[in-house]
């Protein structure tokens, strides 16, 4: 078996997570966060679709981590993002982190909006 080191360019992978925090690119972030090719920043949750729509040209799909369990996204939130041309995939935050890292390592244009577990 041959192992290759994954290179993430300027985007940062999710290194870990726990109650109330995420470790992204070696840095710890408390509370909800958005991870985009332009960087990592605090997120205000489902009421804050505007900050995601502003970056819609950077990504093709947004994985939305809904916490420890998968949950339905608020209809207005999902509709706004899809109207802006973003593919939106809700899943639990742990699954969203794993999926994001895999697609990021493949060079895909992905983003991540996370609510802590």
KOLGU-116985 format. One record per atom (N, C-alpha, C): x, y, z; residue in one letter. Coordinates in steps of 0.001 Angstrom, whole numbers, plus 500000, padded with zeros to 6 digits. Example, Ala and Ser with C-alpha at 12.3 -4.5 7.8 and 13.67 -1.06 7.14 Angstrom:
% KOLGU-116985
513190494310507800A512300495500507800A513200496700507800A512850497750507080S513670498940507140S512900500030507870S
//
This chain:
% KOLGU-116985
500844498836500000X500000500000500000X500896501235500000X500489502216499225X501233503455499134X500416504574499777X501029505331500677X500362506441501341X500921507749500812X500030508685500528X500431510001500049X499949511059501019X500776512072501241X500369513186502077X499385514047501299X498324514466501963X497301515290501321X497717516753501413X497657517460500305X497938518896500261X496616519631500071X496342520633500901X495058521325500866X495120522714500237X496195523087499590X496359524427499027X496152525449500141X495329526474499911X495086527501500925X493918527151501842X493093526205501440X491949525812502265X492435525011503456X491673525078504533X492081524424505773X491177523235506078X491769522077506381X490960520919506769X490515521020508228X489492520268508547X489040520165509932X489884519077510594X490632519466511616X491514518535512318X490813517808513451X489789518422514018X489095517806515132X487933518671515590X487154518120516509X486003518841517060X485652518232518396X484894518960519171X484443518483520471X483299519357520940X482901519202522194X481775519986522704X482050521490522604X481388522160521671X481478523605521551X482623524151520728X483473523297520149X484617523826519399X484943522979518171X485729523592517275X486291522913516108X487759523297516022X488618522359515620X490026522647515344X490190522571513829X490492523711513228X490549523819511773X491910524378511393X492647523624510597X493985524058510201X494895524310511383X494708523554512466X495543523681513651X495115524761514630X494070525509514325X493592526582515189X492225526216515759X491986526541517021X490723526212517685X489747527383517543X488508527037517164X487421528011517016X486268527570517903X485758528479518717X484631528200519594X483330528565518892X482300527755519071X480981528056518540X480845527760517060X479725528172516463X479483527915515042X480507528636514155X480937527961513082X481923528533512167X481557528240510718X482122529056509831X482031528841508395X483455528650507888X483657527603507082X484968527313506512X484835527419504995X485538528404504428X485505528641502993X486933528764502477X487135528711501172X488490528888500651X489132530210501100X488317531221501386X488842532521501818X489213532546503293X488859531499504046X489225531437505455X488111530923506340X488381530979507637X487451530496508658X486974531704509456X485666531746509719X485142532845510537X483950532359511349X483617533122512370X482451532814513200X481194532920512340X480212532113512697X478942532088511962X477816532292512953X476788533024512555X475665533327513442X474537532304513335X474744531243512598X473740530200512491X472803530399511315X471672529751511367X470747529713510239X470169531077509873X470242532045510761X469763533391510443X470763534146509574X471964533595509431X473051534279508722X473337533620507368X472385533711506468X472619533162505128X473356534170504244X473286535446504572X473898536497503743X475406536321503623X476080535951504731X477539535783504667X477928534595503796X477054533616503697X477318532453502844X477040532780501380X475979533502501133X475611533884499762X476687534785499166X477292535635499991X478344536545499515X479547535783498970X479740534554499405X480883533742498972X480479532620498021X479269532683497491X478738531607496645X479584531361495408X480318532361494943X481149532174493751X482414531359494035X482740531138495313X483942530399495682X483737528891495760X482472528464495929X482209527038496162X481036526551495322X480978525233495152X479876524603494430X478867523972495375X479355523489496520X478462522842497481X478860523266498890X477842523437499727X478039523806501116X477508522670501986X478383522112502810X477957521107503780X477587521839505052X476396521566505553X475905522227506757X475839521192507867X476722521346508840X476729520465510006X475737520979511026X474737520166511333X473633520597512197X473827520194513662X475049519921514064X475313519519515441X475571518023515523X475276517454516680X475541516039516906X474670515095516093X473510515553515694X472563514745514917X472160515514513666X471770514783512635X471259515441511429X469900516047511740X469645517210511167X468368517896511369X467982518586510067X466702518858509905X466240519591508739X466713521035508833X467070521591507698X467429522999507650X466162523834507567X466173525034508162X465012525920508004X464777526178506511X463538526118506096X463184526254504678X463700527555504080X463541528660504775X463974529960504254X465489529969504032X466245529411504965X467703529339504867X468114528543503632X467546527361503503X467881526493502362X467488527150501032X466294527722500972X465815528350499736X466714529512499309X467150530321500269X468020531455499948X469343530983499354X469938529958499944X471219529454499456X471077528810498078X470033528022497904X469834527363496608X469503528379495520X468783529450495861X468492530506494886X469766531216494444X470775531234495310X472061531856494982X472962530905494189X472468529688493927X473239528738493135X474099527787493925X473935527758495241X474712526845496081X473993525519496261X474727524441496118X474205523143496517X474345523053498020X473309522632498716X473310522588500173X473062521153500628X473965520636501468X473849519268501970X473884519266503490X472736519082504148X472746519003505610X473164517618506090X473884517585507177X474289516335507824X474761516660509230X475005515652510028X475535515924511363X476899516589511202X477313517352512191X478596518054512087X479777517103511933X479836515973512671X480954515055512444X481006514526511001X479860514171510447X479821513672509064X480185514785508083X479744516003508348X480064517131507477X481569517394507460X482209517302508613X483666517501508697X484407516448507873X484019515203508035X484690514120507292X484489514278505795X483257514541505379X482952514684503954X483706515867503360X483717516977504071X484435518168503633X485922517849503417X486546517187504388X487970516879504277X488273515995503071X487431515004502818X487657514108501672X487557514887500368X486498515658500212X486331516405498959X487363517521498816X487761518122499917X488812519136499883X490123518522499396X490417517320499867X491657516652499444X491642516290497965X490457516197497388X490323515925495952X490350517207495125X490488518347495791X490543519615495081X489190520192494712X488138519726495351X486789520220495054X486550521585495675X485601522305495104X485214523640495606X484088523465496628X484469523253497879X483488522973498921X483621523974500058X482511524138500779X482469524982501956X481766524239503076X481887524803504256X481379524122505437X480798525155506395X479585524924506852X478971525752507903X478641524779509044X479180525041510219X479105524061511301X478517524620512582X477632523826513171X477148524051514527X477824522996515387X478405523380516522X479145522416517349X478270521274517883X478931520173518201X478258519032518815X478052519331520285X
//
